[in-house]
Amino acid sequence: MGQLMTVSGRFSCVQLAAVVSTLKRGGVVCMAADTVYGLHCLADSEASVSRVRVLKGSGERPFILLVAEPSGLDDVAAEVPRSGRRLVEAYWPGPLTLVLRASREAPRWVVGPGDTVAVRCPRDRNCAEVLRKLEAPVVSTSANSTGGAPCLTGADAAANFLDRVDMVVDSGPAASEVPSTVVDLTVRPHRVLRQGTLRVDPGMLLVEG
């Protein structure tokens, strides 16, 4: 049985330390991050990522990497086109996930089809604080089994995952019932793979040259 943490507003110092400690030791934490509740673990822990795959029931489906700052994109992506920089400047931090070619430094177990990574810089203050303390990317995927509806409240998250993860952070209702928008920057023209809570200006997707 995991630990249930109830949060009202921002993390206290004790709460922040507990979440960070759980992730550092390879644990899985269920908490909200900009949109719906998600399952999170350190990206550089292959065992933890494998555990999340089992929880998700998603086989080889790639996950999203969360970074603390927009500059963290350069640590996991081989290159970022100018159109990608425009999107970052316009929408990060926020519920926009960018798909790019993976760098050599990106852990192989988080790299998706076509040698790609999906990356987001979250706006949620608690999630951002955790990432800054960790100083490392975190794997994130919606808190549900593949094909099922994501958890939209802390109570839902606890009912579904408390007995299977190390910690559930109950911060009340999710910020949105719709997940992040996903844009693929590895194709020309760039393509919206998933229309989520954020509406991207089509002009931002134009490719130079």
C-alpha positions in Angstrom: 0.0 0.0 0.0 1.4 3.4 -1.0 1.3 6.6 0.9 -1.6 9.0 0.4 -0.6 12.7 0.6 -3.3 15.3 0.7 -2.2 18.7 -0.6 -4.1 22.0 -0.5 -2.4 24.5 -2.8 1.4 24.3 -2.9 3.6 21.6 -1.4 5.0 22.3 2.1 8.7 21.8 2.4 8.1 18.4 4.1 5.7 17.3 1.4 8.0 18.3 -1.4 10.9 16.5 0.2 8.8 13.3 0.6 7.8 13.3 -3.1 11.4 13.9 -4.3 12.7 11.2 -2.0 10.2 8.7 -3.2 11.1 9.4 -6.8 14.9 9.3 -6.1 14.7 5.9 -4.6 13.0 4.5 -7.7 9.4 4.9 -6.6 6.3 5.7 -8.7 4.2 8.7 -7.7 0.7 9.4 -9.0 0.0 13.2 -9.1 -1.5 15.9 -11.3 0.7 17.8 -13.7 -1.1 20.6 -15.7 -4.0 18.4 -16.8 -5.2 14.9 -15.6 -3.5 12.8 -12.9 -0.4 10.9 -14.1 2.0 8.2 -13.1 5.5 9.5 -12.7 9.0 8.1 -12.1 12.6 9.0 -12.8 13.4 8.6 -16.5 16.9 7.3 -15.8 15.6 4.3 -13.8 14.9 1.5 -16.2 13.3 -0.6 -13.5 10.9 2.2 -12.5 9.9 2.9 -16.1 9.3 -0.8 -16.6 7.1 -0.8 -13.5 5.1 2.1 -15.0 4.6 0.2 -18.2 3.2 -2.7 -16.3 0.8 -0.4 -14.4 -0.2 1.2 -17.6 -0.5 -2.0 -19.5 1.0 -0.2 -22.5 3.6 -2.6 -23.8 6.2 -0.6 -25.8 4.1 2.6 -26.0 6.4 5.6 -25.4 5.9 8.0 -22.5 6.3 11.7 -22.0 9.4 13.2 -20.4 8.9 16.1 -18.1 11.7 18.7 -17.8 12.1 21.5 -15.2 13.0 24.2 -17.6 12.7 24.8 -21.4 16.5 24.4 -21.6 16.1 20.8 -20.5 14.8 20.0 -24.0 18.4 20.1 -25.2 19.4 17.4 -22.8 17.1 14.8 -24.4 16.5 16.0 -28.0 19.2 15.7 -30.7 18.1 19.0 -32.3 15.2 21.5 -32.0 14.0 23.2 -35.2 13.3 26.9 -35.2 9.6 26.1 -35.3 10.1 24.1 -32.1 11.8 27.1 -30.4 8.9 29.2 -31.4 6.5 26.8 -29.8 8.6 26.6 -26.6 8.7 30.4 -26.3 5.0 30.7 -26.9 3.6 27.8 -24.8 6.1 26.5 -22.3 5.7 26.0 -19.4 2.3 24.5 -20.3 0.3 21.5 -21.6 2.2 21.1 -24.9 4.2 18.0 -25.6 6.8 18.1 -28.4 8.0 15.0 -30.3 11.6 15.3 -31.5 14.6 13.2 -32.4 16.2 11.7 -29.3 19.7 12.6 -28.3 22.3 10.1 -27.5 22.0 11.0 -23.8 18.3 10.1 -23.6 17.7 6.8 -21.8 17.0 4.1 -24.4 14.0 2.8 -22.5 12.2 6.1 -22.9 12.9 6.5 -26.6 9.9 5.9 -28.9 9.4 4.7 -32.4 11.7 6.3 -35.0 14.2 7.2 -32.3 12.1 10.0 -30.9 11.3 11.5 -27.5 8.1 13.3 -26.3 8.9 16.2 -24.0 7.0 18.7 -21.9 7.8 21.5 -19.5 4.9 21.6 -17.0 3.4 24.8 -15.6 1.9 23.1 -12.5 3.8 24.7 -9.6 4.1 21.5 -7.5 5.3 19.4 -10.4 7.8 22.1 -11.5 9.2 22.3 -7.9 9.7 18.5 -7.9 11.5 18.6 -11.2 13.8 21.4 -10.1 14.7 19.5 -6.9 15.4 16.3 -8.9 17.4 18.0 -11.6 16.5 15.2 -13.9 13.7 14.3 -16.4 10.7 12.4 -15.1 8.6 10.0 -17.1 4.9 10.8 -17.2 1.8 9.1 -18.5 -1.9 9.5 -17.6 -3.1 7.6 -14.6 -5.2 4.9 -16.2 -4.9 1.6 -17.9 -4.4 1.9 -21.7 -7.8 2.5 -23.3 -9.4 3.6 -20.0 -10.4 7.0 -18.7 -7.7 9.0 -16.9 -8.2 9.8 -13.2 -9.6 13.3 -12.8 -9.5 13.6 -8.9 -7.2 12.6 -6.2 -9.9 10.3 -4.8 -10.1 8.5 -8.2 -6.3 8.2 -8.3 -6.2 6.7 -4.8 -9.0 4.3 -5.5 -7.2 3.0 -8.6 -3.5 3.2 -7.8 -2.8 3.6 -4.0 -2.3 -0.2 -3.7 0.0 -0.3 -6.7 2.3 2.8 -6.4 4.5 4.2 -3.8 2.6 7.5 -3.3 -0.6 9.2 -4.5 -0.7 13.0 -4.2 -4.3 14.1 -3.8 -4.5 17.8 -4.8 -8.2 17.7 -5.6 -9.8 18.0 -9.1 -7.5 17.9 -12.1 -6.8 21.2 -13.8 -8.3 19.8 -17.0 -10.2 16.7 -18.1 -8.3 16.8 -21.4 -4.6 15.7 -21.6 -1.8 17.8 -23.2 -1.6 18.6 -26.9 1.1 16.6 -28.7 2.9 18.1 -31.8 5.3 16.0 -33.9 8.2 18.1 -35.0 10.0 15.2 -36.8 7.7 15.4 -39.9 7.2 18.0 -42.5 4.8 19.7 -42.2 4.7 19.4 -38.4 1.6 17.6 -37.2 -0.7 17.7 -34.2 -0.8 14.1 -33.1 -3.2 14.7 -30.2 -5.5 17.7 -29.8 -5.5 18.3 -26.1 -6.4 21.2 -23.8 -4.1 23.6 -25.6 -4.9 25.0 -29.1 -1.8 25.7 -31.1 -1.7 28.6 -33.5 -1.3 26.8 -37.0 1.2 29.5 -38.0 3.5 28.1 -35.3 3.7 24.8 -37.1 5.1 26.2 -40.3 8.5 24.8 -41.3 11.2 27.0 -42.8 12.8 26.1 -46.1 
